[in-house]
Amino acid sequence: MDLIEVEDLEDLARHQSPDSGFDADLLDEAHDDGVEFIDQPAQESCDPNTGTNACIVDKTDWALTVNHAFERHRALDPAMKLPWEQPSMQGIFHNSLGLNLPQVHGIALELPATKNEDRNQISVSGEVEACADAAFLSAVKDIQDLDYFENKRMQTDLACAKWLDILSMNWSASAIGQQVCEDLRSDPTGELANETLKACFGTKSYSTLLKRAGSLKRFILWHRDHYLERGFSVDAIPLHEPDVWNYFRHLRDSRIRDARGYTGPATFLETVRFTKFTIALRGADDILESRRLQGFAAIEKREKGPTHQAPPMELEHLRRLHSVLLGADSIVDKVGAGCMLLCTYARARWSDLRFIHHVEIESKRNGCLVLYTTEHKTSAVGEKKEQYLPFVVPWDGVTNENWLQTFLDLYQQVGLNIHKVPLGPLLPAPRSGGGFCARPLTTSEAAAWLRGLLKGTSNWESFRSHSMKATLLDWCARSGMDKEVRSVLGHHCSAVSGSEVVYARHLQARPIRKLMMLLGLIRIGMGLEEIADRGNIAGVTPAAGTPGPGFGIHGCAARTPVLPVERVQAEADPVQDAVEGVQDHEDQLSIKEEMNNAADIDSSSGSDSESSSTSSDECFPNDPGRVRSREDAVEALDKALERVRKARRSAR
């Protein structure tokens, strides 16, 4: 039985009581808690050795006694309301399950207009009520409505705060940590330190900063618990190779238990490499040079097996999106399907469309719609931030309808302006009460919306947002297009083409022509395997053979070759003339090949046996002057340059 003096408890009760009086009920509560009281003479002196009045009481009992005394004698201000007592929160914290909440179906509630929103919005609330089964209702989430750049700034500040927290664990563990420490001493507000961190991270995206901070934070938490179990504390940074080795073994045990986390060690090594070149974390070189850590990460990554990439869509799925665009009950679903078709035909990631600077519409024969943006995945690399990346959308798709003009009409009908500069997100998140939010539709929301629109088709549950980018690139590969053309269509740089082909609109002309021809062959009923077997577009660069807006697939618009026109200039540049000569020669070859392919397609409707007897060599052009490699291009340029020089000498 624990012991405590009565006089001490009386003093405690007087201090806890608002009127400094003694309540005898306090003694009863203490007796109920199992505390035994001993009456001692008041004149008994204290023990000089212990400094106590011989009080023997357990810590738990003492805490309970104090808590009981405080709860009984505390005085509350009746004007002070707890959160669940507030009128606005009573409906949420009430015990009743019949909450009178609006049926928003996961859509962001309409917020007051902000300075970032200047779109013309129409009310589609009646349309939403009439189309309760619209696909977008279950796809769009209720999240904070911030425009693209405002959200980018907020996420970057959050990432810098996480890294500042990591550096504060040991300022001397990194060179940047010491600089940040000095910044905090000179500027306690933290603005200077935050600016230093942003400068160190450069143009890294906030998602990368958050990902790397999370990876390092998990190691720090494991390190703390690992050493606390042994009764002492050690700084996690700077990094030490034995500690990281033990952490990797811990990750392996977690992976075996949870059947996930195969790339954890490899991700941590990427994080260490990141810290080496951004904050100059000490000990990073020892980790990156450790053979056993590198081998361990490779083994764990191998155990993961093949990567499950986003599957491309097939023809039936694109036709479903076209049918939704033309005949869905929900106008919001129509606009959503149109934007997803734009993303598919542009071979773009959905995140590439989160902020569009401007749009160019070339509504003519073989026309297209071009989206220009600087906010894309590779925009932070070198000089690419200063260049617009053009996403070219062919005017005609896999159906005979003028789908692009239909989309532009619907886009204007819902209150969005395609001609606005900057445009902002191509598809802002729709509101439940009508109109659109300032924030762009997220990647996960777009994937859920896409699956909702394709529901009922084959394998519709497996599609993700990246399926839109992969679709036409997969079709091009299956139809026999060469790798360089597919790299340009996928906006990927290579050693042969370079980044200038991706970022220059006019240099994408020939790959876009091939894509237009592929779509034209699909529209007339040819399959991808048939196109590859016949070699209609495999090794050629056809001129545009797709009718433009206003011309049907079987339109009667004549295909008139545009022959090069000789220009006489007073001061001609021989190099420029040579380049133009090579391009004109290429155009003539393209026109000839397209006409041959068109004749081949027309003749294919006769007999299949005749086409099957054709050798594979006849499907490809045999023109010896065709440019097929870098060496051929250099040789053709030299020959053209020599011809220009001879012409200038003869003119004299």
C-alpha positions in Angstrom: 0.0 0.0 0.0 1.4 3.4 -1.0 1.7 6.0 1.8 1.2 9.8 1.7 0.9 12.4 4.4 -2.5 14.0 5.1 -1.0 17.4 5.5 0.6 17.3 2.1 -2.7 16.3 0.4 -4.5 19.1 2.2 -2.0 21.6 0.9 -2.4 20.2 -2.6 -6.2 20.4 -2.4 -6.0 24.0 -1.2 -3.7 25.0 -4.1 -6.0 23.3 -6.6 -9.2 24.7 -5.2 -10.4 28.0 -6.7 -11.4 29.4 -3.3 -8.3 28.0 -1.6 -10.6 25.9 0.7 -10.3 22.3 1.6 -12.7 19.8 0.3 -13.0 16.6 2.3 -14.3 14.7 -0.7 -10.7 14.9 -2.0 -9.7 12.5 0.7 -12.4 10.1 -0.2 -11.3 10.1 -3.8 -7.8 9.4 -2.7 -8.9 6.5 -0.5 -10.8 5.1 -3.5 -7.6 5.1 -5.5 -5.9 3.0 -2.8 -3.7 5.6 -1.1 -3.1 5.1 2.6 -2.7 8.3 4.7 -0.6 8.5 7.9 -1.1 11.2 10.5 2.2 12.6 11.7 2.9 15.3 14.3 3.2 18.7 12.8 6.5 19.3 14.7 8.2 16.3 13.0 11.2 17.7 11.2 12.3 16.8 7.7 15.0 14.2 7.0 18.1 16.2 6.1 19.5 13.3 4.1 16.5 12.8 1.8 14.9 16.3 1.8 11.4 14.8 2.1 8.8 14.3 4.8 9.0 10.5 4.5 6.3 10.5 1.8 6.2 7.2 -0.1 3.8 7.2 -3.1 3.7 5.6 -6.5 4.0 7.9 -9.5 0.9 6.6 -11.1 -1.2 7.1 -7.9 0.2 10.6 -7.5 -0.7 11.5 -11.0 -4.2 10.2 -10.6 -4.6 12.1 -7.4 -3.5 15.4 -9.0 -5.7 14.8 -12.0 -8.8 14.1 -9.9 -8.2 17.2 -7.8 -7.8 19.3 -10.9 -10.9 17.9 -12.6 -13.0 18.5 -9.5 -11.9 22.0 -8.7 -11.1 23.5 -12.1 -13.1 26.5 -13.3 -14.1 26.8 -17.0 -15.0 29.9 -18.8 -18.5 29.3 -20.2 -17.7 31.5 -23.2 -14.9 29.2 -24.2 -16.2 26.5 -26.6 -14.4 23.4 -27.6 -14.3 22.5 -31.3 -17.1 20.0 -31.2 -19.2 22.6 -29.3 -19.0 25.1 -32.1 -22.3 25.5 -34.1 -20.5 24.9 -37.4 -18.9 21.6 -36.2 -21.8 20.1 -34.2 -23.2 18.3 -37.3 -19.9 16.5 -37.8 -19.2 15.5 -34.2 -22.8 14.7 -33.4 -23.4 11.1 -32.4 -26.2 10.7 -34.9 -25.4 8.9 -38.2 -28.0 10.8 -40.1 -25.8 13.7 -41.1 -27.5 16.3 -43.3 -24.5 16.6 -45.6 -24.8 17.7 -49.3 -24.5 15.0 -51.9 -21.4 16.2 -53.6 -20.2 12.8 -54.9 -16.6 13.7 -54.1 -16.6 17.0 -56.0 -15.0 20.1 -54.7 -17.6 22.5 -53.3 -17.9 25.8 -55.0 -15.7 28.3 -53.2 -15.8 32.1 -53.4 -14.2 33.5 -56.5 -10.5 34.3 -56.1 -8.2 36.7 -57.9 -6.8 33.8 -59.9 -10.2 33.0 -61.5 -11.3 35.1 -64.4 -12.9 32.5 -66.5 -16.4 32.9 -67.8 -18.4 30.2 -66.1 -21.8 28.9 -66.9 -24.1 27.2 -64.5 -24.4 23.5 -65.3 -26.0 22.6 -62.0 -29.2 21.5 -63.7 -27.1 19.4 -66.1 -25.4 17.7 -63.1 -28.7 16.9 -61.5 -30.0 15.5 -64.7 -26.9 13.3 -65.2 -26.3 11.8 -61.8 -24.4 8.9 -63.5 -21.9 11.2 -65.2 -18.4 9.8 -65.1 -16.7 12.9 -63.7 -18.8 12.9 -60.5 -17.0 9.9 -59.1 -13.5 10.9 -60.4 -12.9 14.5 -59.3 -11.8 14.8 -55.6 -12.6 17.4 -53.0 -9.2 19.0 -52.5 -7.9 22.6 -52.0 -8.5 24.8 -55.0 -5.2 26.4 -55.9 -4.1 27.4 -59.4 -1.0 25.8 -60.8 1.7 28.3 -59.8 0.2 28.9 -56.4 0.1 25.2 -55.6 3.7 24.9 -57.0 4.9 27.6 -54.6 3.2 26.1 -51.7 4.5 22.6 -52.4 8.0 24.0 -52.9 7.9 25.8 -49.5 6.7 22.6 -47.9 9.6 20.7 -49.4 12.1 23.3 -48.2 10.6 23.1 -44.7 11.1 19.3 -44.7 14.7 19.7 -45.8 15.3 22.4 -43.2 14.0 20.1 -40.5 16.5 17.4 -41.7 19.4 19.8 -41.8 18.6 21.1 -38.3 19.3 17.6 -36.9 23.0 18.3 -37.4 24.0 21.6 -39.0 27.6 20.5 -39.5 26.6 17.3 -41.4 26.5 19.2 -44.7 28.1 22.3 -46.2 24.7 23.8 -47.0 23.5 23.1 -43.4 26.2 25.4 -42.1 25.2 28.1 -44.5 21.5 27.8 -43.6 22.5 28.0 -39.9 24.3 31.2 -40.5 21.3 32.5 -42.4 19.0 31.8 -39.5 21.2 33.6 -37.1 21.2 36.7 -39.3 17.5 36.4 -40.3 15.4 34.7 -37.6 12.3 34.9 -39.9 13.8 32.1 -42.0 13.3 33.8 -45.4 17.0 34.0 -46.1 17.5 30.3 -45.2 14.6 29.3 -47.4 16.0 31.3 -50.2 19.4 29.5 -49.8 17.7 26.1 -49.9 15.7 27.0 -53.1 18.9 28.2 -54.8 20.6 24.9 -53.9 17.8 22.9 -55.3 17.7 24.9 -58.5 15.0 23.9 -60.9 14.2 20.6 -59.3 10.5 19.9 -59.2 8.7 20.0 -55.8 7.7 16.4 -56.3 11.3 15.4 -56.5 12.2 17.4 -53.4 9.4 15.8 -51.4 10.2 12.3 -52.6 13.9 12.6 -51.7 13.1 14.2 -48.3 10.6 11.4 -47.5 13.2 8.8 -48.4 15.9 10.3 -46.1 13.3 11.0 -43.3 12.4 7.3 -43.2 16.1 6.4 -42.7 16.4 9.0 -39.9 13.4 7.7 -38.1 14.6 4.1 -38.4 18.1 5.2 -37.1 16.6 6.9 -34.1 14.5 3.9 -33.1 17.3 1.5 -33.8 19.7 3.2 -31.4 17.1 4.0 -28.8 16.4 0.3 -28.4 20.0 0.0 -27.3 19.8 2.8 -24.8 21.6 5.7 -26.5 21.2 8.3 -29.2 23.4 8.8 -32.3 23.0 11.4 -35.1 21.8 9.9 -38.3 23.7 12.4 -40.4 26.4 12.5 -41.6 25.8 9.0 -43.1 27.9 6.0 -42.1 28.1 2.9 -44.3 27.5 0.4 -41.5 24.3 2.2 -40.5 23.0 2.2 -44.1 23.8 -1.5 -44.4 21.7 -2.3 -41.4 19.0 -0.1 -42.8 19.0 -2.0 -46.1 18.6 -5.3 -44.2 15.7 -3.8 -42.3 14.1 -2.8 -45.6 14.6 -6.4 -46.9 12.8 -7.8 -43.8 10.0 -5.3 -44.3 9.7 -6.2 -48.0 9.5 -9.9 -47.1 6.8 -9.2 -44.5 4.7 -6.8 -46.6 5.5 -8.1 -50.1 6.3 -4.6 -51.3 9.1 -2.1 -51.2 11.5 -3.8 -53.7 13.0 -0.5 -54.8 13.5 0.9 -51.4 17.3 0.5 -51.3 17.8 1.8 -54.9 15.6 4.8 -54.1 17.7 5.6 -51.0 20.9 5.5 -53.1 19.3 7.9 -55.5 18.5 10.1 -52.5 22.1 10.0 -51.3 23.3 11.0 -54.8 20.8 13.8 -54.7 22.1 15.1 -51.4 25.6 14.9 -52.6 25.0 17.4 -55.4 22.5 19.7 -53.7 23.3 20.0 -50.0 26.8 18.5 -50.0 25.9 15.9 -47.4 29.0 14.5 -45.7 29.4 10.7 -45.9 27.5 10.5 -49.3 30.6 9.4 -51.2 31.2 6.5 -48.8 27.6 5.3 -49.4 27.8 5.6 -53.2 31.1 3.9 -53.4 30.1 0.9 -51.2 30.0 -2.2 -53.4 27.8 -4.2 -51.0 25.2 -1.4 -50.9 25.1 -1.2 -54.6 24.8 -4.9 -55.0 22.2 -5.2 -52.4 20.0 -2.6 -54.0 20.4 -4.3 -57.4 19.4 -7.7 -56.0 16.3 -6.2 -54.3 15.3 -4.4 -57.4 15.7 -7.6 -59.4 13.3 -9.4 -57.1 10.5 -7.0 -58.1 10.2 -8.6 -61.5 9.0 -7.0 -64.8 7.7 -3.5 -64.6 3.9 -3.3 -65.2 3.6 -0.3 -67.6 0.4 1.5 -68.5 -1.2 -0.5 -71.3 -2.1 1.4 -74.5 -5.6 1.8 -75.7 -7.0 0.0 -78.7 -9.1 1.3 -81.5 -12.4 0.5 -79.7 -11.4 2.7 -76.8 -10.6 5.7 -78.9 -13.9 5.2 -80.7 -15.7 5.1 -77.4 -14.1 8.5 -76.5 -15.2 9.9 -79.8 -18.8 8.6 -79.2 -18.8 10.2 -75.7 -17.6 13.5 -77.3 -20.4 13.5 -79.8 -23.3 12.0 -77.9 -22.9 11.8 -74.1 -25.6 13.2 -71.9 -23.2 15.2 -69.7 -21.6 18.2 -71.3 -18.8 18.0 -68.8 -18.1 14.4 -69.8 -18.0 15.5 -73.4 -15.4 18.1 -72.7 -13.4 15.6 -70.6 -13.5 13.1 -73.4 -12.3 15.8 -75.9 -9.4 16.7 -73.7 -8.4 13.1 -73.3 -8.5 12.7 -77.1 -6.3 15.7 -77.4 -3.8 14.2 -74.9 -3.9 10.9 -76.9 -3.4 12.4 -80.3 -0.7 14.8 -79.0 1.2 11.8 -77.4 1.5 13.9 -74.2 1.5 13.1 -70.6 -1.5 14.4 -68.7 0.8 16.4 -66.5 2.1 18.2 -69.6 -1.4 19.8 -70.0 -1.6 21.2 -66.5 -0.5 24.6 -67.8 -0.8 25.6 -71.5 0.7 28.9 -72.5 -1.1 29.4 -75.8 -2.8 27.4 -78.6 -2.5 27.7 -82.3 -5.3 26.4 -84.6 -4.4 25.6 -88.2 -7.8 24.9 -89.6 -6.8 24.2 -93.2 -6.1 21.2 -95.3 -4.1 18.7 -93.3 -4.5 21.1 -90.4 -3.8 20.6 -86.8 -4.1 22.1 -83.3 -0.8 22.9 -81.5 -0.5 23.3 -77.7 2.5 25.2 -76.4 3.8 24.8 -72.9 6.9 25.3 -70.8 5.6 23.3 -67.8 6.4 19.7 -68.7 8.5 16.9 -67.3 11.8 17.8 -68.9 11.4 21.5 -68.8 13.9 21.9 -65.9 16.8 20.5 -68.0 19.2 23.1 -69.3 17.8 25.6 -71.8 14.5 23.7 -72.3 12.9 26.0 -69.7 13.2 28.8 -72.1 11.6 27.0 -75.0 8.0 26.1 -75.7 7.3 22.4 -76.3 4.8 22.1 -79.1 2.2 19.3 -78.9 0.8 18.8 -82.4 -2.7 17.3 -82.6 -3.7 16.1 -86.1 -7.1 17.5 -87.2 -8.4 14.1 -88.2 -8.5 11.1 -85.9 -9.6 7.5 -86.3 -13.2 8.4 -87.1 -14.7 10.3 -90.0 -16.3 13.0 -87.8 -14.8 16.5 -87.5 -14.2 15.8 -83.8 -11.7 18.7 -83.2 -14.2 21.4 -84.3 -16.9 19.7 -82.1 -14.5 19.9 -79.1 -13.7 23.5 -79.7 -17.4 24.4 -79.8 -18.1 22.5 -76.6 -15.0 24.1 -74.9 -16.5 27.5 -75.6 -20.0 26.4 -74.6 -18.9 25.5 -71.1 -17.3 28.9 -70.6 -13.6 28.1 -71.3 -11.6 30.2 -73.8 -9.2 28.3 -75.9 -7.6 31.6 -77.2 -6.7 32.9 -73.8 -3.0 33.6 -73.2 -1.9 32.1 -71.0 -4.6 29.4 -71.2 -3.7 27.7 -67.9 -4.9 24.1 -67.4 -6.4 22.6 -70.5 -9.0 20.9 -68.4 -9.6 22.5 -65.0 -11.3 20.4 -62.3 -15.1 20.7 -62.7 -17.2 22.0 -59.8 -20.3 20.2 -58.5 -22.4 23.3 -58.8 -21.2 24.4 -62.2 -18.2 26.0 -63.7 -14.6 24.9 -63.1 -12.0 25.3 -60.4 -8.7 27.2 -60.8 -6.7 24.1 -60.2 -5.9 21.6 -63.0 -7.3 18.1 -63.0 -4.8 15.9 -61.3 -3.3 12.8 -62.9 -5.1 10.4 -60.6 -8.4 12.2 -61.3 -7.8 12.0 -65.1 -7.1 8.2 -64.8 -10.3 7.6 -62.8 -12.3 9.7 -65.3 -10.8 7.9 -68.3 -11.8 4.5 -66.8 -15.3 5.8 -66.1 -15.7 6.9 -69.7 -14.4 3.5 -71.0 -16.4 1.4 -68.6 -17.8 -1.6 -70.4 -15.0 -1.9 -73.0 -12.3 -4.6 -72.9 -9.7 -4.2 -70.1 -11.0 -0.8 -69.1 -10.0 -1.2 -65.5 -6.3 -1.5 -66.4 -5.9 1.9 -68.0 -4.0 4.7 -66.3 -3.3 8.3 -67.3 -0.1 7.3 -69.1 -2.1 5.1 -71.4 -3.1 8.2 -73.4 0.5 8.9 -74.2 1.4 5.3 -74.9 -1.4 4.6 -77.3 -0.3 6.2 -80.6 3.4 5.5 -79.9 2.5 1.8 -79.6 0.4 1.9 -82.8 3.4 3.5 -84.6 5.7 0.8 -83.5 3.3 -2.0 -84.5 2.8 -0.4 -87.9 6.5 -0.5 -88.5 7.7 3.1 -88.0 11.4 3.5 -87.2 12.7 4.4 -83.8 13.8 7.9 -84.7 10.3 8.9 -85.9 8.7 7.4 -82.8 11.2 9.3 -80.6 10.2 12.6 -82.2 6.5 11.8 -82.0 7.0 10.9 -78.3 8.9 14.2 -77.7 12.1 12.3 -76.8 15.6 13.5 -77.6 18.2 11.1 -79.1 21.8 11.3 -80.2 20.7 11.6 -83.9 17.9 14.1 -83.8 18.7 16.1 -80.7 16.4 18.3 -78.7 15.9 20.9 -81.5 13.7 18.5 -83.4 11.4 18.1 -80.4 11.2 21.8 -79.6 10.9 23.1 -83.2 7.5 22.9 -84.6 8.5 22.8 -88.3 11.1 20.1 -87.7 8.3 17.7 -86.6 6.6 18.0 -90.0 7.7 14.7 -91.5 6.9 12.5 -88.4 3.5 14.2 -88.1 2.9 13.4 -91.8 3.6 9.8 -91.1 1.2 9.9 -88.1 -1.5 11.5 -90.3 -1.1 8.8 -92.9 -1.3 6.1 -90.2 -4.5 7.5 -89.0 -5.8 7.8 -92.5 -5.1 4.1 -93.2 -6.9 3.1 -89.9 -9.9 5.2 -91.0 -10.3 3.2 -94.2 -10.3 -0.1 -92.2 -6.7 -1.3 -92.4 -5.2 -2.9 -89.3 -1.8 -2.1 -87.8 -0.4 -5.5 -88.6 -1.6 -5.2 -92.2 0.0 -1.8 -92.5 3.3 -3.2 -91.1 3.2 -6.2 -93.5 2.5 -4.0 -96.5 5.1 -1.4 -95.5 3.0 1.5 -96.4 4.7 3.9 -93.9 7.5 1.9 -92.5 10.5 3.5 -94.2 9.0 6.4 -96.0 8.2 10.0 -95.2 4.9 10.6 -96.9 3.5 14.0 -97.6 0.3 14.8 -95.9 -2.4 12.6 -97.3 -5.2 13.2 -94.8 -8.0 15.6 -95.8 -8.3 18.7 -93.7 -11.3 20.2 -92.0 -14.4 20.3 -94.3 -13.1 17.4 -96.4 -14.5 13.9 -95.6 -12.4 10.9 -95.8 -13.6 10.3 -99.3 -13.5 14.0 -100.2 -12.7 15.1 -103.7 -10.0 17.6 -102.8 -7.2 17.2 -105.3 -3.8 16.3 -104.0 -1.7 18.9 -105.9 2.0 18.6 -105.2 3.6 21.8 -104.1 6.8 22.0 -106.2 9.7 24.1 -105.0 9.9 27.6 -106.5 13.3 28.9 -107.5 14.0 32.3 -105.8 16.6 34.7 -107.0 18.1 36.7 -104.2 20.7 39.4 -104.4 22.7 38.1 -101.5 22.1 34.4 -101.3 23.6 32.3 -98.5 25.1 29.2 -100.1 24.7 27.1 -97.0 21.0 28.1 -96.6 20.4 27.4 -100.3 22.0 24.0 -99.9 19.8 23.2 -96.9 16.7 24.3 -98.8 17.7 22.2 -101.8 18.0 19.1 -99.6 14.6 19.8 -98.1 13.0 20.4 -101.5 14.5 17.1 -102.7 13.1 15.4 -99.7 9.6 16.9 -100.3 9.6 15.6 -103.9 10.6 12.2 -102.8 7.8 12.3 -100.1 5.2 13.3 -102.7 6.3 10.5 -105.0 6.2 7.9 -102.2 2.8 9.1 -101.1 1.3 8.8 -104.6 2.8 5.3 -104.9 1.3 4.3 -101.6 -2.1 5.7 -102.5 -2.0 3.7 -105.7 -0.9 0.6 -103.7 -3.8 1.0 -101.3 -6.3 1.4 -104.2 -5.0 -1.7 -105.8 -5.2 -3.7 -102.6 -9.0 -3.8 -102.8 -8.8 -6.2 -105.7 -7.0 -9.5 -105.0 -5.3 -10.5 -101.8 -3.2 -13.1 -103.6 -1.6 -10.5 -105.7 -0.6 -8.5 -102.6 0.7 -11.6 -100.9 3.0 -12.4 -103.8 4.7 -9.1 -103.6 8.1 -9.3 -102.0 9.0 -7.2 -98.9 11.6 -5.3 -100.8 9.0 -3.7 -103.1 7.2 -2.2 -100.1 10.1 0.1 -99.4 11.5 2.9 -101.7 14.6 2.0 -103.6 15.6 5.6 -104.5 19.4 5.8 -104.1 19.1 9.5 -103.3 17.0 8.9 -100.2 18.5 10.3 -97.0 18.5 7.5 -94.4 21.4 8.3 -92.0 23.5 11.1 -90.8 26.2 10.2 -93.4 23.6 10.4 -96.2 22.5 13.8 -94.9 26.1 15.1 -94.8 26.7 13.8 -98.3 23.5 15.3 -99.7 24.3 18.6 -98.1 27.8 18.7 -99.6 26.4 17.8 -103.0 23.7 20.5 -102.8 26.3 23.0 -101.6 28.5 22.2 -104.6 25.6 22.6 -107.0 24.9 26.1 -105.5 28.5 27.1 -105.9 28.5 25.9 -109.6 25.3 27.8 -110.3 26.7 31.0 -108.8 29.9 30.6 -110.8 28.1 30.1 -114.0 25.8 33.1 -113.3 28.9 35.3 -113.2 
